[in-house]
C-alpha cells in the first residue's frame, strides 16, 4: 500500500493479537510503529498523529467513530486500515485481513540497530504531548533485560526462588 522504510504507522487498538503482530511487523519492514494512547482526548490524538507525520493509521473498529471525526484534521495520513475482529466492518476503509491477503510476501530488509523502530508520546500533562524515538537496539536490550529480570524473580532461572513473590510488579 506504499508504506516503506522510515514511514510512520500509527495504531489505535486495544491489546489485541493484531496489535502484537503490528508491534513486530511494522518495525520489521523498516517502518516506524506509533502506538497511540486510546484514552487521550481527540484533539491530542490528532495533534500527535500530525506531529509524528504518520502515513498510515490502523485502528480497531471500536474507534471507527473517533477516526471518522479525526480524518478531516489529519494532514499526513494517506492510508486507513480497520481491524474488525470478526465483527464486520465499521467503515469503508480496507480491513486488515484483506490487506494482508492482497499483499505480496517480501524478505525483510536489512535494518541497522540504530534505526528508529517505534515512537511513544507523553500524555501532555505539562504542555503539548512530546514524542520519544526507540531504536531496534533499545527494544532488543529492553526485551533481554526484562526477560532476565522476570526469569530471576519468578524462579524460572532459579527454582529455589519460585515461591517468592515478585517485588517489582
Secondary structure, 3 states (H helix, E strand, C coil): CCCCCCCEEEEECCCCHHHHHHHHHHHHCCCEEEECCCCCCHHHHHHHHHHHCCCEEEEEHHHHHHHHHHHHHCCCCCEEEEECCCCCCCCCCEEHHHHHHHCCCCCCCCCCCCCEEEEEECCCCCCCCCEEEEEHHHHHHHHHHHHHHHHHHHCCCCHHHCCCCCCCC
